[in-house]
Amino acid sequence: MKRILICSIMLLGLQYAEAGNRSGSVTAQFLKIPINARVAAIGNAQVSLAEGASSIAFNPAGTLSISTFSFSGTYNQWWADIQHGFVGAAVNFPGIGTIGAGVTALATDDINVRTPAFPEGTGEMFRASEFAFTLTYARQISELFGLGLSLKYINSNLYNTDINSNVLAFDFGTLYDIPVLRTRLGISVNNLGKDLRYLNETYSLPTALRFGARVNVYEVGVHKVYGVVQVGRPNDADEQWNVGGEYTYQEIFSLRAGYRFNYDTEDWSAGVGVLLNSLGLNGSVDYAFTHYKFLPGTHMFTIETGF
């Protein structure tokens, strides 16, 4: 049963990815921005790292790590005063599965309307904004294998609400633990849905198929080291690779670093995390810095907590 589900998800993703590089014809690019600082720091090798409520946005199977309740919030300091972030929560219902909801948002500040007649501005202002409202359900199929499904309502506004488009999309994700190899495998297919239409033009969603592995490289006493690798096939770029590592000391703090291969602008990233276990809480506060070849680096902060 597990093999059938995994193969079905991979084939479904390949159906959308096989069209090749469609750069310039894909919109809703905000869906490609990481929404978890731990993930961003480890090279955005996200699919096998999925844990807690933040995984609602990229691999819904990760919500199965929640024992009762989890909350996640992320703020991403983007360029040109653009605001980007995520907030989500999920609840585990024994015998039923995990149910969660989240919102991903990106918005500009007010922008002057400029025309050839009024190059300094007409006095009017506008904003661009995009939102993804997500509902997630995940279930443990066996002791080692979990499956998740998300439904997204995507709302894209290019000029206030005068030029906008809306569409429904789906995410699928799996996680499979292999204890004998100290490895966890993950597969996800993201943003399966119809095109967004603005006026008389249509643009595809940023669909992607990803496969990743997280390996427990070293664990002795208070020291733990994870290695992560991921290969992704987006529909608007060539094959991309993500690699990274995480060192955790005494379940108190973590150091992370990663690299993205075959990306247009992103390359390396790094970050730190403080686990809240020592304070009697279940969760962490994480920070990530992402370096870009031609643009200033970005700073991301995430809080993940639960019980």
Phi and psi in degrees as GROMACS dihedral restraints (atoms count N, CA, C in turn):
[ dihedral_restraints ]
;  ai    aj    ak    al  type     phi  dphi    fc
    3     4     5     6     1   -61.4    20    10
    4     5     6     7     1   -42.3    20    10
    6     7     8     9     1   -65.1    20    10
    7     8     9    10     1   -38.7    20    10
    9    10    11    12     1   -62.8    20    10
   10    11    12    13     1   -44.8    20    10
   12    13    14    15     1   -63.8    20    10
   13    14    15    16     1   -44.4    20    10
   15    16    17    18     1   -62.8    20    10
   16    17    18    19     1   -46.4    20    10
   18    19    20    21     1   -63.2    20    10
   19    20    21    22     1   -38.4    20    10
   21    22    23    24     1   -63.9    20    10
   22    23    24    25     1   -42.9    20    10
   24    25    26    27     1   -64.4    20    10
   25    26    27    28     1   -42.9    20    10
   27    28    29    30     1   -65.1    20    10
   28    29    30    31     1   -42.3    20    10
   30    31    32    33     1   -66.1    20    10
   31    32    33    34     1   -38.1    20    10
   33    34    35    36     1   -64.1    20    10
   34    35    36    37     1   -41.3    20    10
   36    37    38    39     1   -67.6    20    10
   37    38    39    40     1   -40.2    20    10
   39    40    41    42     1   -64.0    20    10
   40    41    42    43     1   -31.7    20    10
   42    43    44    45     1   -58.2    20    10
   43    44    45    46     1   -37.0    20    10
   45    46    47    48     1   -86.7    20    10
   46    47    48    49     1   -27.0    20    10
   48    49    50    51     1   -87.3    20    10
   49    50    51    52     1   -19.3    20    10
   51    52    53    54     1   -70.1    20    10
   52    53    54    55     1   -11.6    20    10
   54    55    56    57     1   -69.6    20    10
   55    56    57    58     1   -11.0    20    10
   57    58    59    60     1    89.4    20    10
   58    59    60    61     1  -169.7    20    10
   60    61    62    63     1   -71.4    20    10
   61    62    63    64     1   114.2    20    10
   63    64    65    66     1  -112.7    20    10
   64    65    66    67     1    35.8    20    10
   66    67    68    69     1   -55.5    20    10
   67    68    69    70     1   135.2    20    10
   69    70    71    72     1    94.4    20    10
   70    71    72    73     1   -11.3    20    10
   72    73    74    75     1  -117.2    20    10
   73    74    75    76     1    12.6    20    10
   75    76    77    78     1  -119.4    20    10
   76    77    78    79     1   132.6    20    10
   78    79    80    81     1  -113.6    20    10
   79    80    81    82     1  -166.5    20    10
   81    82    83    84     1    52.8    20    10
   82    83    84    85     1    44.5    20    10
   84    85    86    87     1   -63.9    20    10
   85    86    87    88     1   -17.9    20    10
   87    88    89    90     1   -62.5    20    10
   88    89    90    91     1   -21.4    20    10
   90    91    92    93     1   -70.4    20    10
   91    92    93    94     1   -13.4    20    10
   93    94    95    96     1   -92.5    20    10
   94    95    96    97     1    -9.2    20    10
   96    97    98    99     1   -79.2    20    10
   97    98    99   100     1   131.3    20    10
   99   100   101   102     1   -57.9    20    10
  100   101   102   103     1   149.6    20    10
  102   103   104   105     1  -124.4    20    10
  103   104   105   106     1    17.3    20    10
  105   106   107   108     1  -140.2    20    10
  106   107   108   109     1   125.5    20    10
  108   109   110   111     1   -67.0    20    10
  109   110   111   112     1   -34.0    20    10
  111   112   113   114     1   -63.0    20    10
  112   113   114   115     1   -46.4    20    10
  114   115   116   117     1   -62.3    20    10
  115   116   117   118     1   -45.6    20    10
  117   118   119   120     1   -61.2    20    10
  118   119   120   121     1   -39.5    20    10
  120   121   122   123     1   -66.7    20    10
  121   122   123   124     1   -34.3    20    10
  123   124   125   126     1   -91.9    20    10
  124   125   126   127     1    45.1    20    10
  126   127   128   129     1    69.7    20    10
  127   128   129   130     1    16.1    20    10
  129   130   131   132     1    59.6    20    10
  130   131   132   133     1    29.9    20    10
  132   133   134   135     1   -81.5    20    10
  133   134   135   136     1    74.8    20    10
  135   136   137   138     1   -84.0    20    10
  136   137   138   139     1   -35.9    20    10
  138   139   140   141     1   -63.7    20    10
  139   140   141   142     1   -38.6    20    10
  141   142   143   144     1   -89.0    20    10
  142   143   144   145     1    -8.2    20    10
  144   145   146   147     1   -91.6    20    10
  145   146   147   148     1    -1.7    20    10
  147   148   149   150     1   -58.7    20    10
  148   149   150   151     1   121.1    20    10
  150   151   152   153     1  -152.1    20    10
  151   152   153   154     1   146.7    20    10
  153   154   155   156     1    74.1    20    10
  154   155   156   157     1  -171.5    20    10
  156   157   158   159     1   -68.9    20    10
  157   158   159   160     1   -25.7    20    10
  159   160   161   162     1   -65.2    20    10
  160   161   162   163     1   -23.4    20    10
  162   163   164   165     1   -69.3    20    10
  163   164   165   166     1    -9.8    20    10
  165   166   167   168     1   -51.9    20    10
  166   167   168   169     1   -36.4    20    10
  168   169   170   171     1   -83.0    20    10
  169   170   171   172     1   -16.3    20    10
  171   172   173   174     1  -137.2    20    10
  172   173   174   175     1   -27.6    20    10
  174   175   176   177     1  -151.8    20    10
  175   176   177   178     1    95.4    20    10
  177   178   179   180     1   -59.2    20    10
  178   179   180   181     1   -20.8    20    10
  180   181   182   183     1   -63.9    20    10
  181   182   183   184     1   -22.6    20    10
  183   184   185   186     1   -65.1    20    10
  184   185   186   187     1   -19.5    20    10
  186   187   188   189     1   -68.1    20    10
  187   188   189   190     1   -12.8    20    10
  189   190   191   192     1   -70.5    20    10
  190   191   192   193     1   -11.3    20    10
  192   193   194   195     1   -74.7    20    10
  193   194   195   196     1   -10.8    20    10
  195   196   197   198     1   -79.1    20    10
  196   197   198   199     1   127.5    20    10
  198   199   200   201     1   -82.0    20    10
  199   200   201   202     1   -41.8    20    10
  201   202   203   204     1  -133.8    20    10
  202   203   204   205     1   -68.1    20    10
  204   205   206   207     1  -139.2    20    10
  205   206   207   208     1   145.0    20    10
  207   208   209   210     1  -142.4    20    10
  208   209   210   211     1   141.4    20    10
  210   211   212   213     1  -125.9    20    10
  211   212   213   214     1   142.0    20    10
  213   214   215   216     1  -138.8    20    10
  214   215   216   217     1   138.4    20    10
  216   217   218   219     1  -139.2    20    10
  217   218   219   220     1   136.8    20    10
  219   220   221   222     1  -132.8    20    10
  220   221   222   223     1   137.0    20    10
  222   223   224   225     1  -120.9    20    10
  223   224   225   226     1   130.6    20    10
  225   226   227   228     1  -120.2    20    10
  226   227   228   229     1   116.6    20    10
  228   229   230   231     1   -79.6    20    10
  229   230   231   232     1   104.0    20    10
  231   232   233   234     1   -99.6    20    10
  232   233   234   235     1   178.8    20    10
  234   235   236   237     1   -78.8    20    10
  235   236   237   238     1   163.2    20    10
  237   238   239   240     1    52.7    20    10
  238   239   240   241     1    36.8    20    10
  240   241   242   243     1    60.1    20    10
  241   242   243   244     1    27.5    20    10
  243   244   245   246     1   -83.9    20    10
  244   245   246   247     1   131.5    20    10
  246   247   248   249     1   -98.8    20    10
  247   248   249   250     1   130.7    20    10
  249   250   251   252     1  -139.0    20    10
  250   251   252   253     1   136.9    20    10
  252   253   254   255     1  -170.2    20    10
  253   254   255   256     1   179.1    20    10
  255   256   257   258     1  -147.4    20    10
  256   257   258   259     1   145.1    20    10
  258   259   260   261     1  -141.2    20    10
  259   260   261   262     1   136.1    20    10
  261   262   263   264     1  -158.5    20    10
  262   263   264   265     1   162.1    20    10
  264   265   266   267     1  -148.5    20    10
  265   266   267   268     1   150.1    20    10
  267   268   269   270     1  -145.5    20    10
  268   269   270   271     1   150.0    20    10
  270   271   272   273     1  -128.8    20    10
  271   272   273   274     1   135.6    20    10
  273   274   275   276     1   -95.3    20    10
  274   275   276   277     1   125.0    20    10
  276   277   278   279     1  -108.7    20    10
  277   278   279   280     1   107.6    20    10
  279   280   281   282     1   -53.0    20    10
  280   281   282   283     1   131.4    20    10
  282   283   284   285     1    82.9    20    10
  283   284   285   286     1   -11.1    20    10
  285   286   287   288     1  -112.8    20    10
  286   287   288   289     1   -48.8    20    10
  288   289   290   291     1   135.3    20    10
  289   290   291   292     1  -169.3    20    10
  291   292   293   294     1  -108.7    20    10
  292   293   294   295     1   133.6    20    10
  294   295   296   297     1  -121.1    20    10
  295   296   297   298     1   132.9    20    10
  297   298   299   300     1  -145.0    20    10
  298   299   300   301     1   167.3    20    10
  300   301   302   303     1  -146.3    20    10
  301   302   303   304     1   146.5    20    10
  303   304   305   306     1  -154.2    20    10
  304   305   306   307     1   162.0    20    10
  306   307   308   309     1  -131.6    20    10
  307   308   309   310     1   126.1    20    10
  309   310   311   312     1  -107.4    20    10
  310   311   312   313     1   134.1    20    10
  312   313   314   315     1  -138.9    20    10
  313   314   315   316     1   145.1    20    10
  315   316   317   318     1  -140.3    20    10
  316   317   318   319     1   132.6    20    10
  318   319   320   321     1  -151.4    20    10
  319   320   321   322     1   145.6    20    10
  321   322   323   324     1   -90.8    20    10
  322   323   324   325     1   166.3    20    10
  324   325   326   327     1   -76.5    20    10
  325   326   327   328     1   179.2    20    10
  327   328   329   330     1   -63.2    20    10
  328   329   330   331     1   136.7    20    10
  330   331   332   333     1  -122.3    20    10
  331   332   333   334     1   137.1    20    10
  333   334   335   336     1   -67.6    20    10
  334   335   336   337     1   138.3    20    10
  336   337   338   339     1   -82.2    20    10
  337   338   339   340     1   120.2    20    10
  339   340   341   342     1  -117.4    20    10
  340   341   342   343     1   142.3    20    10
  342   343   344   345     1  -133.9    20    10
  343   344   345   346     1   166.0    20    10
  345   346   347   348     1   -56.6    20    10
  346   347   348   349     1   -34.3    20    10
  348   349   350   351     1   -76.5    20    10
  349   350   351   352     1   -27.9    20    10
  351   352   353   354     1  -130.7    20    10
  352   353   354   355     1    73.5    20    10
  354   355   356   357     1   -65.4    20    10
  355   356   357   358     1   -20.8    20    10
  357   358   359   360     1   -89.8    20    10
  358   359   360   361     1    -3.9    20    10
  360   361   362   363     1   119.9    20    10
  361   362   363   364     1   144.2    20    10
  363   364   365   366     1   -89.9    20    10
  364   365   366   367     1    -8.1    20    10
  366   367   368   369     1    98.7    20    10
  367   368   369   370     1   -15.5    20    10
  369   370   371   372     1   -85.9    20    10
  370   371   372   373     1   155.8    20    10
  372   373   374   375     1  -128.8    20    10
  373   374   375   376     1   154.6    20    10
  375   376   377   378     1  -146.1    20    10
  376   377   378   379     1   165.1    20    10
  378   379   380   381     1  -132.8    20    10
  379   380   381   382     1   153.2    20    10
  381   382   383   384     1  -114.2    20    10
  382   383   384   385     1   140.1    20    10
  384   385   386   387     1  -152.8    20    10
  385   386   387   388     1   151.8    20    10
  387   388   389   390     1  -141.8    20    10
  388   389   390   391     1   142.7    20    10
  390   391   392   393     1  -137.6    20    10
  391   392   393   394     1   146.6    20    10
  393   394   395   396     1  -129.6    20    10
  394   395   396   397     1   113.0    20    10
  396   397   398   399     1   -97.9    20    10
  397   398   399   400     1   120.8    20    10
  399   400   401   402     1  -121.9    20    10
  400   401   402   403     1   134.6    20    10
  402   403   404   405     1  -114.9    20    10
  403   404   405   406     1   135.3    20    10
  405   406   407   408     1  -129.0    20    10
  406   407   408   409     1   140.9    20    10
  408   409   410   411     1  -133.1    20    10
  409   410   411   412     1   132.4    20    10
  411   412   413   414     1  -135.5    20    10
  412   413   414   415     1   148.8    20    10
  414   415   416   417     1  -143.2    20    10
  415   416   417   418     1   141.3    20    10
  417   418   419   420     1   -81.1    20    10
  418   419   420   421     1   110.2    20    10
  420   421   422   423     1   -75.3    20    10
  421   422   423   424     1   -38.0    20    10
  423   424   425   426     1  -144.8    20    10
  424   425   426   427     1  -177.4    20    10
  426   427   428   429     1   -61.2    20    10
  427   428   429   430     1   -30.4    20    10
  429   430   431   432     1  -111.0    20    10
  430   431   432   433     1    -8.1    20    10
  432   433   434   435     1  -126.2    20    10
  433   434   435   436     1   128.8    20    10
  435   436   437   438     1  -128.6    20    10
  436   437   438   439     1   151.6    20    10
  438   439   440   441     1  -133.8    20    10
  439   440   441   442     1   139.2    20    10
  441   442   443   444     1  -134.6    20    10
  442   443   444   445     1   152.7    20    10
  444   445   446   447     1  -137.0    20    10
  445   446   447   448     1   135.1    20    10
  447   448   449   450     1  -124.8    20    10
  448   449   450   451     1   142.0    20    10
  450   451   452   453     1  -110.5    20    10
  451   452   453   454     1   127.6    20    10
  453   454   455   456     1  -116.7    20    10
  454   455   456   457     1   138.2    20    10
  456   457   458   459     1  -108.7    20    10
  457   458   459   460     1   113.0    20    10
  459   460   461   462     1  -102.8    20    10
  460   461   462   463     1   125.6    20    10
  462   463   464   465     1  -121.4    20    10
  463   464   465   466     1   119.0    20    10
  465   466   467   468     1  -122.0    20    10
  466   467   468   469     1   123.3    20    10
  468   469   470   471     1  -121.7    20    10
  469   470   471   472     1   112.7    20    10
  471   472   473   474     1   -86.5    20    10
  472   473   474   475     1   -33.5    20    10
  474   475   476   477     1  -138.6    20    10
  475   476   477   478     1    92.8    20    10
  477   478   479   480     1    49.8    20    10
  478   479   480   481     1  -130.3    20    10
  480   481   482   483     1  -109.2    20    10
  481   482   483   484     1     9.8    20    10
  483   484   485   486     1   -75.0    20    10
  484   485   486   487     1   -37.5    20    10
  486   487   488   489     1  -118.3    20    10
  487   488   489   490     1   100.5    20    10
  489   490   491   492     1  -146.0    20    10
  490   491   492   493     1   172.0    20    10
  492   493   494   495     1  -155.2    20    10
  493   494   495   496     1   151.6    20    10
  495   496   497   498     1  -137.3    20    10
  496   497   498   499     1   147.9    20    10
  498   499   500   501     1  -159.9    20    10
  499   500   501   502     1   155.3    20    10
  501   502   503   504     1   -97.6    20    10
  502   503   504   505     1   144.0    20    10
  504   505   506   507     1  -144.0    20    10
  505   506   507   508     1   166.4    20    10
  507   508   509   510     1  -129.1    20    10
  508   509   510   511     1   149.6    20    10
  510   511   512   513     1  -121.5    20    10
  511   512   513   514     1   143.9    20    10
  513   514   515   516     1  -124.7    20    10
  514   515   516   517     1   145.0    20    10
  516   517   518   519     1  -153.1    20    10
  517   518   519   520     1   150.6    20    10
  519   520   521   522     1  -136.2    20    10
  520   521   522   523     1   155.5    20    10
  522   523   524   525     1  -136.4    20    10
  523   524   525   526     1   135.8    20    10
  525   526   527   528     1  -135.7    20    10
  526   527   528   529     1   116.5    20    10
  528   529   530   531     1   -88.5    20    10
  529   530   531   532     1   138.2    20    10
  531   532   533   534     1  -124.1    20    10
  532   533   534   535     1    84.5    20    10
  534   535   536   537     1   -56.9    20    10
  535   536   537   538     1   -37.6    20    10
  537   538   539   540     1   -63.6    20    10
  538   539   540   541     1   -27.1    20    10
  540   541   542   543     1  -101.9    20    10
  541   542   543   544     1     2.2    20    10
  543   544   545   546     1    51.5    20    10
  544   545   546   547     1    45.3    20    10
  546   547   548   549     1  -132.8    20    10
  547   548   549   550     1   147.0    20    10
  549   550   551   552     1  -126.2    20    10
  550   551   552   553     1   130.1    20    10
  552   553   554   555     1  -104.3    20    10
  553   554   555   556     1   145.7    20    10
  555   556   557   558     1  -137.6    20    10
  556   557   558   559     1   144.5    20    10
  558   559   560   561     1  -134.9    20    10
  559   560   561   562     1   136.4    20    10
  561   562   563   564     1  -142.6    20    10
  562   563   564   565     1   148.8    20    10
  564   565   566   567     1  -125.6    20    10
  565   566   567   568     1   121.8    20    10
  567   568   569   570     1  -117.5    20    10
  568   569   570   571     1   143.5    20    10
  570   571   572   573     1    63.7    20    10
  571   572   573   574     1    52.6    20    10
  573   574   575   576     1   -87.3    20    10
  574   575   576   577     1   116.2    20    10
  576   577   578   579     1  -176.5    20    10
  577   578   579   580     1   178.3    20    10
  579   580   581   582     1   -73.4    20    10
  580   581   582   583     1   168.4    20    10
  582   583   584   585     1   -71.1    20    10
  583   584   585   586     1   152.3    20    10
  585   586   587   588     1   -87.1    20    10
  586   587   588   589     1   139.6    20    10
  588   589   590   591     1  -118.3    20    10
  589   590   591   592     1   122.8    20    10
  591   592   593   594     1  -115.0    20    10
  592   593   594   595     1   117.5    20    10
  594   595   596   597     1    53.5    20    10
  595   596   597   598     1  -112.3    20    10
  597   598   599   600     1  -107.9    20    10
  598   599   600   601     1    11.2    20    10
  600   601   602   603     1  -115.1    20    10
  601   602   603   604     1   143.3    20    10
  603   604   605   606     1  -118.1    20    10
  604   605   606   607     1   145.3    20    10
  606   607   608   609     1  -138.0    20    10
  607   608   609   610     1   143.8    20    10
  609   610   611   612     1   -77.0    20    10
  610   611   612   613     1   158.6    20    10
  612   613   614   615     1   -78.6    20    10
  613   614   615   616     1   157.4    20    10
  615   616   617   618     1   -79.7    20    10
  616   617   618   619     1    75.1    20    10
  618   619   620   621     1   -72.3    20    10
  619   620   621   622     1   141.7    20    10
  621   622   623   624     1  -150.1    20    10
  622   623   624   625     1   142.1    20    10
  624   625   626   627     1  -109.0    20    10
  625   626   627   628     1   128.3    20    10
  627   628   629   630     1  -130.3    20    10
  628   629   630   631     1   142.5    20    10
  630   631   632   633     1  -131.5    20    10
  631   632   633   634     1   130.3    20    10
  633   634   635   636     1  -144.4    20    10
  634   635   636   637     1   164.3    20    10
  636   637   638   639     1  -139.5    20    10
  637   638   639   640     1   138.2    20    10
  639   640   641   642     1  -116.0    20    10
  640   641   642   643     1   125.8    20    10
  642   643   644   645     1  -118.0    20    10
  643   644   645   646     1   131.2    20    10
  645   646   647   648     1   -79.0    20    10
  646   647   648   649     1    95.2    20    10
  648   649   650   651     1   -74.8    20    10
  649   650   651   652     1   -38.3    20    10
  651   652   653   654     1  -153.2    20    10
  652   653   654   655     1   131.9    20    10
  654   655   656   657     1  -151.7    20    10
  655   656   657   658     1   101.0    20    10
  657   658   659   660     1  -138.3    20    10
  658   659   660   661     1   122.2    20    10
  660   661   662   663     1    61.2    20    10
  661   662   663   664     1  -122.7    20    10
  663   664   665   666     1   -92.5    20    10
  664   665   666   667     1     5.0    20    10
  666   667   668   669     1  -108.5    20    10
  667   668   669   670     1   136.0    20    10
  669   670   671   672     1  -142.6    20    10
  670   671   672   673     1   135.0    20    10
  672   673   674   675     1  -129.7    20    10
  673   674   675   676     1   126.9    20    10
  675   676   677   678     1  -108.9    20    10
  676   677   678   679     1   143.5    20    10
  678   679   680   681     1  -117.6    20    10
  679   680   681   682     1   140.4    20    10
  681   682   683   684     1  -133.5    20    10
  682   683   684   685     1   139.3    20    10
  684   685   686   687     1  -139.6    20    10
  685   686   687   688     1   145.8    20    10
  687   688   689   690     1  -147.6    20    10
  688   689   690   691     1   142.6    20    10
  690   691   692   693     1  -121.3    20    10
  691   692   693   694     1   134.1    20    10
  693   694   695   696     1  -129.8    20    10
  694   695   696   697     1   150.1    20    10
  696   697   698   699     1  -128.1    20    10
  697   698   699   700     1    89.8    20    10
  699   700   701   702     1   -78.2    20    10
  700   701   702   703     1   161.8    20    10
  702   703   704   705     1   -87.3    20    10
  703   704   705   706     1     1.2    20    10
  705   706   707   708     1  -126.4    20    10
  706   707   708   709     1    21.6    20    10
  708   709   710   711     1  -159.9    20    10
  709   710   711   712     1   168.0    20    10
  711   712   713   714     1   -77.1    20    10
  712   713   714   715     1   176.5    20    10
  714   715   716   717     1   -55.5    20    10
  715   716   717   718     1   135.5    20    10
  717   718   719   720     1  -122.1    20    10
  718   719   720   721     1   145.3    20    10
  720   721   722   723     1  -120.1    20    10
  721   722   723   724     1   143.2    20    10
  723   724   725   726     1  -132.0    20    10
  724   725   726   727     1   131.1    20    10
  726   727   728   729     1  -134.7    20    10
  727   728   729   730     1   152.6    20    10
  729   730   731   732     1  -172.6    20    10
  730   731   732   733     1   175.4    20    10
  732   733   734   735     1  -148.2    20    10
  733   734   735   736     1   158.7    20    10
  735   736   737   738     1  -140.7    20    10
  736   737   738   739     1   129.6    20    10
  738   739   740   741     1  -112.5    20    10
  739   740   741   742     1   128.1    20    10
  741   742   743   744     1  -120.3    20    10
  742   743   744   745     1   132.5    20    10
  744   745   746   747     1  -110.7    20    10
  745   746   747   748     1   120.0    20    10
  747   748   749   750     1    52.6    20    10
  748   749   750   751     1    29.7    20    10
  750   751   752   753     1    53.6    20    10
  751   752   753   754     1    32.0    20    10
  753   754   755   756     1  -113.8    20    10
  754   755   756   757     1   -49.5    20    10
  756   757   758   759     1  -144.5    20    10
  757   758   759   760     1   160.4    20    10
  759   760   761   762     1  -131.9    20    10
  760   761   762   763     1   145.2    20    10
  762   763   764   765     1  -114.9    20    10
  763   764   765   766     1   137.5    20    10
  765   766   767   768     1  -138.9    20    10
  766   767   768   769     1   152.1    20    10
  768   769   770   771     1  -158.4    20    10
  769   770   771   772     1   154.8    20    10
  771   772   773   774     1  -163.1    20    10
  772   773   774   775     1   172.5    20    10
  774   775   776   777     1  -143.1    20    10
  775   776   777   778     1   143.8    20    10
  777   778   779   780     1  -110.0    20    10
  778   779   780   781     1   129.3    20    10
  780   781   782   783     1  -107.9    20    10
  781   782   783   784     1   138.4    20    10
  783   784   785   786     1    70.3    20    10
  784   785   786   787     1    31.5    20    10
  786   787   788   789     1   -98.7    20    10
  787   788   789   790     1   153.1    20    10
  789   790   791   792     1   -68.2    20    10
  790   791   792   793     1   -43.9    20    10
  792   793   794   795     1  -126.3    20    10
  793   794   795   796     1   -41.6    20    10
  795   796   797   798     1   -67.6    20    10
  796   797   798   799     1   147.2    20    10
  798   799   800   801     1  -137.2    20    10
  799   800   801   802     1   -87.0    20    10
  801   802   803   804     1   -98.5    20    10
  802   803   804   805     1   161.5    20    10
  804   805   806   807     1  -149.6    20    10
  805   806   807   808     1   161.0    20    10
  807   808   809   810     1  -157.4    20    10
  808   809   810   811     1   164.8    20    10
  810   811   812   813     1  -177.7    20    10
  811   812   813   814     1   178.1    20    10
  813   814   815   816     1  -136.0    20    10
  814   815   816   817     1   160.4    20    10
  816   817   818   819     1  -142.8    20    10
  817   818   819   820     1   143.5    20    10
  819   820   821   822     1  -116.0    20    10
  820   821   822   823     1   118.6    20    10
  822   823   824   825     1   -82.6    20    10
  823   824   825   826     1   141.8    20    10
  825   826   827   828     1   -94.3    20    10
  826   827   828   829     1     6.9    20    10
  828   829   830   831     1   -59.6    20    10
  829   830   831   832     1   -37.0    20    10
  831   832   833   834     1   -65.6    20    10
  832   833   834   835     1   -18.8    20    10
  834   835   836   837     1   -96.1    20    10
  835   836   837   838     1     6.4    20    10
  837   838   839   840     1    81.8    20    10
  838   839   840   841     1    14.2    20    10
  840   841   842   843     1  -114.1    20    10
  841   842   843   844     1   154.2    20    10
  843   844   845   846     1  -102.3    20    10
  844   845   846   847     1   102.9    20    10
  846   847   848   849     1   162.1    20    10
  847   848   849   850     1  -167.0    20    10
  849   850   851   852     1  -158.4    20    10
  850   851   852   853     1   160.1    20    10
  852   853   854   855     1  -119.1    20    10
  853   854   855   856     1   123.9    20    10
  855   856   857   858     1  -125.3    20    10
  856   857   858   859     1   149.8    20    10
  858   859   860   861     1  -132.9    20    10
  859   860   861   862     1   142.4    20    10
  861   862   863   864     1  -139.6    20    10
  862   863   864   865     1   140.6    20    10
  864   865   866   867     1  -116.3    20    10
  865   866   867   868     1   127.8    20    10
  867   868   869   870     1  -113.6    20    10
  868   869   870   871     1   127.1    20    10
  870   871   872   873     1   -93.9    20    10
  871   872   873   874     1   142.1    20    10
  873   874   875   876     1  -123.3    20    10
  874   875   876   877     1   148.6    20    10
  876   877   878   879     1   -68.1    20    10
  877   878   879   880     1   -38.2    20    10
  879   880   881   882     1  -122.4    20    10
  880   881   882   883     1     0.5    20    10
  882   883   884   885     1  -131.3    20    10
  883   884   885   886     1   161.2    20    10
  885   886   887   888     1   -61.6    20    10
  886   887   888   889     1   152.7    20    10
  888   889   890   891     1   -69.8    20    10
  889   890   891   892     1   159.3    20    10
  891   892   893   894     1  -114.6    20    10
  892   893   894   895     1   153.6    20    10
  894   895   896   897     1  -119.5    20    10
  895   896   897   898     1   132.6    20    10
  897   898   899   900     1  -129.0    20    10
  898   899   900   901     1   140.0    20    10
  900   901   902   903     1  -128.6    20    10
  901   902   903   904     1   134.4    20    10
  903   904   905   906     1  -133.1    20    10
  904   905   906   907     1   137.8    20    10
  906   907   908   909     1  -117.7    20    10
  907   908   909   910     1   129.6    20    10
  909   910   911   912     1  -129.2    20    10
  910   911   912   913     1   123.3    20    10
  912   913   914   915     1  -145.0    20    10
  913   914   915   916     1   159.2    20    10
  915   916   917   918     1  -173.8    20    10
  916   917   918   919     1  -172.2    20    10
